[in-house]
Amino acid sequence: MKRLSCRIAEMLASQRRGHLSFHTPGHKRAGADITELSYSDNLLSPSGVLAAAEREIAEILGAARSFLLTDGSTCGVHAILYALKRAGVRRIALSAFSHRSVTEGCGILGLETETIPPVREEGIPLQPTERELAEALERADALLLTSPDYYGNFPPLHFARKLCDAAGKPLVIDGAHGAHLHFSSDYAGRFADLWVDGVHKSLPALTQGAVVSARGPWAERLREGVTAFRTTSPSYPIMASVEYAVKYPRNPAVERAAETLKRELGAVRNADWSKVLILFGEKCAQAQTELERHGIFPEFNDGNYLMFYLSPCTRLRDLRKLRRLVNKLPRGRLTDRTRERAAGDGERVFLPLGEAEGKICAQECGMFPPCLPVFCTGERLTREGIVRLLKAENTYGLDGGRVLVFSKERDDS
């Protein structure tokens, strides 16, 4: 496959000689990290190389408009939510396992949510069923899905598209973990009216590089949202890397090797080749420590599973090393299987995690990554889940080891 020209990188390379910086940024070094200059175009109102790059990215992704982001997928999610609100959307149907940028963005913009209750199987968050989507959309003005999710699973995309078409309501997809799928039939852009790609997550782009896109009449609304949320000081190296990554060729050899690796390691079956999920249960931390001792760093340890994130740039010899080392590690049993939902009441108070068993969670909290809740609001805190959070190196939704709970449980009898 012929590699497409990367316009932003070529522009930056052509201007490096004899460049004396009397402009921002303050490091004053000639190179790619520049500001808006006479030759570099302006992302706030692109008409040159940046406009051409966005136009070509949109063509690749099947969008009417695509917008470069140097603020990560979160910026794209917020721009989409802004576009929805400007179009009159008041309530959005979404999964309880949506990324925190979705729920926080709805809160910032005053959008109501119709949340599909959380369901887990073998400790893995499940995608909503067709019935759940239909029931939730009846009480909402738009549907927002995550596709694929962090565990490599997809929602019923074809059903969701037909459902939204029949209801005359927009379908939004947080595709932060699916930018590598734009070659495939499961790509978010084949179904959504508006969607975001976290390009840096699964393609060779610098961290924070992303793209947000829209079809048809939503393109202008999305432009307004991007203008409202996108930084006025975009990083040119990040933008160049995003263009490069979207134009990067598919790597069928790695995709095939990934599926073979999953079978050989007894990984959890999922639909996304880039996410290798292996159950270690109570031996998860031990397995992570041993792998890191050999220089292998997984994407996340959620207390039950280690997830290894691949990309078209993954080397086959690295997969062989991963196979060899993982096969030597002991596997444990799944912990923290169940969740009970209950109605909290009274004040919301912070308690030390170690003293909160049996209380009702009043604010979702979890590990980061995967930035998905171990406990959702309204779930009873279990000893096993608390232990997972106490052992986690990075968490969110907690305050200095304290968890927000309801002071009492409502009696609905």
C-alpha positions as CSV (number, residue, x, y, z in Angstrom):
1,M,0.0,0.0,0.0
2,K,1.4,3.4,-1.0
3,R,2.1,5.7,2.0
4,L,0.1,8.9,1.7
5,S,1.9,12.3,1.9
6,C,1.9,13.8,5.5
7,R,1.4,17.5,4.8
8,I,2.0,18.9,8.2
9,A,5.3,17.0,8.7
10,E,6.5,18.1,5.3
11,M,5.7,21.7,6.0
12,L,7.6,21.6,9.3
13,A,10.6,19.9,7.8
14,S,10.9,22.5,5.0
15,Q,11.2,25.5,7.4
16,R,13.8,24.4,9.9
17,R,16.9,26.0,8.4
18,G,17.7,29.6,9.4
19,H,14.7,29.8,11.7
20,L,15.3,32.3,14.6
21,S,12.5,32.3,17.1
22,F,11.2,35.6,18.4
23,H,7.8,34.0,19.0
24,T,6.4,31.4,21.4
25,P,7.1,28.8,22.7
26,G,9.7,29.9,25.2
27,H,12.3,27.3,24.6
28,K,13.4,29.3,21.5
29,R,14.6,26.2,19.7
30,A,14.2,25.9,16.0
31,G,12.2,22.8,15.0
32,A,8.7,21.4,14.8
33,D,7.4,22.9,18.0
34,I,6.2,26.3,16.7
35,T,3.2,28.6,16.9
36,E,1.0,30.0,14.2
37,L,3.4,31.6,11.7
38,S,3.1,33.0,8.2
39,Y,3.8,29.6,6.7
40,S,2.2,27.2,9.3
41,D,-1.6,27.9,8.9
42,N,-3.9,28.4,11.8
43,L,-6.1,25.7,13.3
44,L,-8.7,28.2,14.5
45,S,-9.4,29.0,10.9
46,P,-7.4,26.7,8.7
47,S,-6.9,27.5,5.0
48,G,-3.6,25.9,4.1
49,V,-1.7,22.8,5.2
50,L,-3.9,22.1,8.2
51,A,-7.1,22.5,6.2
52,A,-5.7,20.1,3.6
53,A,-4.7,17.6,6.3
54,E,-8.2,17.7,7.9
55,R,-9.8,17.3,4.5
56,E,-7.7,14.2,3.7
57,I,-8.3,12.7,7.1
58,A,-12.1,13.2,6.7
59,E,-11.9,11.4,3.4
60,I,-10.1,8.4,4.9
61,L,-12.5,8.2,7.9
62,G,-15.7,8.7,5.8
63,A,-16.7,12.0,7.4
64,A,-18.1,15.2,6.1
65,R,-15.7,17.0,8.4
66,S,-12.9,15.8,10.6
67,F,-11.1,18.1,13.1
68,L,-7.6,17.6,14.5
69,L,-7.3,17.6,18.3
70,T,-4.3,18.0,20.5
71,D,-6.3,17.7,23.7
72,G,-7.2,14.0,23.5
73,S,-10.5,12.3,23.0
74,T,-12.0,14.1,26.0
75,C,-12.0,17.3,24.0
76,G,-13.7,15.6,21.1
77,V,-16.4,14.1,23.5
78,H,-17.1,17.5,24.9
79,A,-17.3,19.1,21.5
80,I,-19.8,16.4,20.4
81,L,-21.9,17.0,23.6
82,Y,-21.9,20.7,22.9
83,A,-23.1,20.1,19.3
84,L,-25.9,17.9,20.6
85,K,-27.0,20.5,23.1
86,R,-27.0,23.3,20.5
87,A,-29.2,21.1,18.3
88,G,-31.8,20.8,21.1
89,V,-30.8,17.5,22.7
90,R,-31.6,17.5,26.4
91,R,-31.2,13.9,27.5
92,I,-28.7,11.3,26.3
93,A,-28.9,7.5,26.6
94,L,-25.6,5.9,27.6
95,S,-24.0,3.0,29.3
96,A,-23.0,3.2,33.0
97,F,-19.5,2.1,31.8
98,S,-19.1,5.2,29.6
99,H,-15.8,7.0,30.0
100,R,-15.8,9.7,32.7
101,S,-15.3,12.4,30.0
102,V,-18.9,11.6,28.9
103,T,-20.6,11.8,32.3
104,E,-18.5,14.8,33.3
105,G,-19.2,16.6,30.0
106,C,-22.9,16.0,30.4
107,G,-22.7,17.6,33.9
108,I,-20.7,20.6,32.6
109,L,-23.2,21.2,29.8
110,G,-26.3,20.5,31.8
111,L,-27.3,17.5,29.8
112,E,-29.4,14.8,31.5
113,T,-28.5,11.2,31.1
114,E,-30.5,8.0,30.8
115,T,-28.1,5.5,32.1
116,I,-28.2,1.9,31.2
117,P,-27.5,0.0,34.5
118,P,-24.1,-1.7,34.8
119,V,-23.8,-5.4,34.2
120,R,-20.6,-7.4,34.5
121,E,-19.8,-11.0,33.5
122,E,-16.7,-12.7,34.9
123,G,-15.6,-9.2,36.1
124,I,-15.8,-7.6,32.6
125,P,-18.2,-4.7,31.9
126,L,-20.8,-5.8,29.4
127,Q,-22.0,-3.7,26.4
128,P,-25.7,-2.9,26.4
129,T,-28.1,-5.3,24.8
130,E,-30.5,-4.4,21.9
131,R,-33.4,-4.3,24.3
132,E,-31.6,-2.1,26.8
133,L,-30.7,0.3,24.0
134,A,-34.2,0.5,22.7
135,E,-35.7,1.1,26.1
136,A,-33.2,3.8,27.0
137,L,-33.6,5.7,23.7
138,E,-37.3,5.9,24.2
139,R,-36.6,8.2,27.2
140,A,-33.7,10.2,25.5
141,D,-33.0,12.4,22.6
142,A,-29.7,10.8,21.5
143,L,-27.8,7.5,22.0
144,L,-24.1,7.5,22.9
145,L,-22.1,4.2,22.7
146,T,-18.5,3.2,23.4
147,S,-17.1,1.1,20.5
148,P,-14.9,-0.7,21.0
149,D,-14.7,-0.6,24.8
150,Y,-11.4,-1.0,26.7
151,Y,-11.9,-4.8,26.9
152,G,-12.2,-5.2,23.2
153,N,-16.0,-5.6,22.9
154,F,-18.5,-3.9,20.6
155,P,-22.1,-2.9,21.1
156,P,-24.8,-4.0,18.6
157,L,-23.8,-1.3,16.0
158,H,-26.1,-2.3,13.2
159,F,-29.1,-2.4,15.5
160,A,-28.2,0.9,17.1
161,R,-28.0,2.6,13.6
162,K,-31.4,1.2,12.6
163,L,-32.9,2.2,16.0
164,C,-31.7,5.8,15.7
165,D,-32.8,6.1,12.1
166,A,-36.3,4.9,13.0
167,A,-36.5,7.3,15.9
168,G,-34.9,10.2,14.1
169,K,-32.3,10.6,16.8
170,P,-28.5,11.0,16.5
171,L,-26.1,8.2,17.2
172,V,-22.8,9.2,18.8
173,I,-19.9,6.9,19.3
174,D,-16.9,7.3,21.6
175,G,-14.4,5.4,19.5
176,A,-11.4,6.5,21.6
177,H,-10.0,2.9,21.4
178,G,-10.9,2.2,17.8
179,A,-8.9,4.4,15.6
180,H,-7.0,1.4,14.2
181,L,-10.3,0.0,12.9
182,H,-11.0,2.6,10.1
183,F,-10.1,-0.1,7.6
184,S,-12.7,-2.5,9.0
185,S,-16.5,-2.9,8.9
186,D,-16.7,-2.4,12.7
187,Y,-15.3,1.2,12.5
188,A,-17.4,3.8,14.5
189,G,-17.5,6.1,11.5
190,R,-19.5,3.6,9.5
191,F,-22.4,3.9,11.9
192,A,-22.3,7.2,13.9
193,D,-23.5,10.7,13.1
194,L,-20.7,12.1,15.3
195,W,-17.7,10.2,16.7
196,V,-14.2,10.6,18.2
197,D,-11.0,8.6,17.5
198,G,-8.3,8.6,20.2
199,V,-5.7,8.2,17.5
200,H,-2.7,8.1,19.9
201,K,-4.2,5.0,21.7
202,S,-3.9,2.5,18.9
203,L,-2.1,4.2,16.1
204,P,1.4,5.7,15.9
205,A,0.6,9.2,17.1
206,L,1.9,11.3,20.0
207,T,-0.1,11.2,23.3
208,Q,-3.2,13.5,23.2
209,G,-3.5,13.2,19.4
210,A,-7.1,12.6,18.4
211,V,-9.7,13.4,15.7
212,V,-13.4,14.2,16.0
213,S,-15.7,13.7,13.0
214,A,-19.3,14.2,11.8
215,R,-21.5,13.3,8.9
216,G,-23.9,15.4,7.0
217,P,-25.6,18.4,8.7
218,W,-23.9,17.6,12.0
219,A,-20.6,18.8,10.6
220,E,-21.4,22.5,11.2
221,R,-22.7,21.8,14.7
222,L,-19.5,19.9,15.5
223,R,-17.4,22.8,14.2
224,E,-19.0,25.0,16.7
225,G,-18.3,22.5,19.5
226,V,-14.7,22.2,18.4
227,T,-14.3,25.9,18.4
228,A,-15.6,26.1,21.9
229,F,-13.4,23.4,23.4
230,R,-10.3,23.0,21.3
231,T,-7.1,24.7,22.6
232,T,-6.0,28.0,20.9
233,S,-2.3,26.7,21.2
234,P,-2.2,23.4,19.4
235,S,0.9,21.4,19.2
236,Y,2.3,21.0,15.7
237,P,4.2,17.8,16.5
238,I,1.0,16.3,17.8
239,M,-1.0,17.4,14.8
240,A,1.7,16.1,12.4
241,S,1.7,12.7,14.2
242,V,-2.1,12.4,14.0
243,E,-2.0,13.0,10.3
244,Y,0.8,10.4,9.9
245,A,-1.1,7.9,12.1
246,V,-4.4,8.1,10.2
247,K,-2.5,7.6,7.0
248,Y,-0.5,4.7,8.4
249,P,-1.0,1.5,6.5
250,R,-2.8,-1.6,7.9
251,N,-0.6,-4.4,9.3
252,P,-2.4,-7.7,8.5
253,A,0.6,-9.7,9.8
254,V,0.3,-8.3,13.3
255,E,-3.5,-8.7,13.3
256,R,-3.1,-12.4,12.4
257,A,-0.4,-12.8,15.0
258,A,-2.5,-11.2,17.7
259,E,-5.4,-13.6,17.1
260,T,-3.0,-16.5,17.2
261,L,-1.4,-15.2,20.4
262,K,-4.9,-14.9,22.1
263,R,-5.6,-18.6,21.3
264,E,-2.2,-19.8,22.5
265,L,-2.4,-17.8,25.8
266,G,-6.1,-18.7,26.5
267,A,-6.9,-15.0,26.4
268,V,-10.5,-13.8,26.9
269,R,-12.4,-13.9,23.6
270,N,-13.2,-10.5,22.3
271,A,-13.7,-8.9,18.9
272,D,-10.8,-6.4,18.7
273,W,-7.5,-7.8,17.7
274,S,-5.5,-5.0,19.4
275,K,-6.6,-5.9,23.0
276,V,-5.2,-9.1,24.6
277,L,-7.0,-9.7,27.9
278,I,-5.7,-12.4,30.2
279,L,-7.2,-13.5,33.5
280,F,-4.8,-13.7,36.4
281,G,-7.3,-13.2,39.2
282,E,-5.7,-12.9,42.6
283,K,-2.3,-13.3,41.0
284,C,-2.7,-10.2,38.9
285,A,-0.2,-8.0,40.8
286,Q,2.3,-10.8,41.0
287,A,2.1,-11.4,37.2
288,Q,2.4,-7.7,36.5
289,T,5.5,-7.4,38.7
290,E,7.2,-10.3,37.0
291,L,6.5,-9.1,33.5
292,E,7.7,-5.6,34.4
293,R,10.9,-7.1,35.7
294,H,11.5,-8.4,32.2
295,G,10.6,-5.0,30.6
296,I,7.0,-5.8,29.6
297,F,4.4,-3.2,30.7
298,P,0.7,-4.0,30.2
299,E,-1.8,-1.3,29.5
300,F,-3.8,-2.0,32.7
301,N,-4.2,-4.3,35.7
302,D,-7.8,-4.1,36.9
303,G,-7.3,-6.5,39.7
304,N,-8.5,-9.5,37.7
305,Y,-7.1,-9.1,34.2
306,L,-4.0,-7.8,32.6
307,M,-4.6,-6.2,29.2
308,F,-1.9,-5.9,26.6
309,Y,-2.6,-3.2,24.0
310,L,-1.3,-3.8,20.5
311,S,-1.1,-1.6,17.4
312,P,0.0,-1.8,13.8
313,C,3.5,-0.9,15.1
314,T,3.8,-3.9,17.4
315,R,6.7,-6.0,16.5
316,L,6.2,-9.8,15.9
317,R,9.3,-10.6,18.0
318,D,7.8,-8.7,20.9
319,L,4.7,-10.8,20.7
320,R,6.9,-13.9,20.8
321,K,8.6,-12.6,24.0
322,L,5.2,-11.8,25.5
323,R,4.0,-15.4,24.7
324,R,7.1,-17.0,26.3
325,L,6.9,-15.0,29.5
326,V,3.1,-15.1,30.1
327,N,3.1,-18.9,29.6
328,K,5.5,-19.2,32.6
329,L,3.2,-17.3,35.0
330,P,0.8,-18.8,37.4
331,R,-2.9,-18.0,36.8
332,G,-5.3,-17.2,39.7
333,R,-9.0,-17.3,40.1
334,L,-11.4,-14.5,39.4
335,T,-12.2,-12.3,42.4
336,D,-14.9,-9.7,43.0
337,R,-17.6,-11.3,40.8
338,T,-20.9,-9.7,42.0
339,R,-22.4,-6.3,42.6
340,E,-25.6,-5.4,44.4
341,R,-27.5,-2.3,43.6
342,A,-29.3,-0.4,46.4
343,A,-30.9,3.0,47.0
344,G,-28.8,5.4,49.0
345,D,-30.3,8.2,51.1
346,G,-29.2,11.0,53.3
347,E,-26.0,13.0,53.0
348,R,-23.0,12.0,50.9
349,V,-20.0,11.6,53.1
350,F,-16.4,10.5,52.6
351,L,-15.2,7.3,54.4
352,P,-11.8,5.6,54.4
353,L,-12.0,2.7,51.9
354,G,-11.2,0.3,54.7
355,E,-14.3,1.3,56.7
356,A,-16.8,1.5,53.7
357,E,-17.7,-2.2,53.2
358,G,-21.4,-2.6,52.8
359,K,-22.1,1.1,52.2
360,I,-23.8,2.5,49.1
361,C,-21.4,4.2,46.6
362,A,-22.4,7.8,46.0
363,Q,-19.8,8.6,43.3
364,E,-18.3,6.2,40.7
365,C,-14.8,5.3,41.4
366,G,-12.3,3.0,39.7
367,M,-8.8,2.3,38.4
368,F,-7.0,4.5,35.9
369,P,-6.5,3.0,33.4
370,P,-9.0,1.7,32.4
371,C,-10.9,4.7,33.8
372,L,-14.0,2.6,34.2
373,P,-15.8,2.2,37.5
374,V,-15.1,-0.6,39.9
375,F,-18.1,0.7,41.7
376,C,-20.9,2.7,40.1
377,T,-23.1,5.1,42.0
378,G,-25.8,3.1,43.7
379,E,-23.7,-0.1,44.1
380,R,-22.9,-1.7,47.4
381,L,-19.2,-1.6,48.3
382,T,-17.8,-5.1,48.6
383,R,-14.7,-6.2,50.4
384,E,-13.2,-7.6,47.2
385,G,-13.7,-4.4,45.2
386,I,-12.3,-2.3,48.1
387,V,-9.2,-4.5,48.1
388,R,-8.8,-4.0,44.4
389,L,-8.9,-0.2,44.8
390,L,-6.5,-0.3,47.8
391,K,-4.0,-2.3,45.7
392,A,-4.3,-0.2,42.6
393,E,-1.4,2.2,41.7
394,N,-3.7,4.7,40.1
395,T,-7.4,5.4,40.8
396,Y,-10.1,8.1,40.2
397,G,-13.2,9.1,42.0
398,L,-11.5,8.8,45.4
399,D,-10.1,11.4,47.7
400,G,-6.9,10.5,49.6
401,G,-8.0,6.9,50.0
402,R,-11.6,7.9,50.9
403,V,-14.7,7.0,49.0
404,L,-17.9,9.0,48.8
405,V,-20.9,7.1,50.2
406,F,-24.5,7.7,51.2
407,S,-24.9,8.1,54.9
408,K,-27.8,5.7,55.0
409,E,-29.7,3.3,52.8
410,R,-33.3,4.1,51.7
411,D,-35.9,1.6,52.8
412,D,-38.3,1.1,49.9
413,S,-40.3,-1.6,51.5
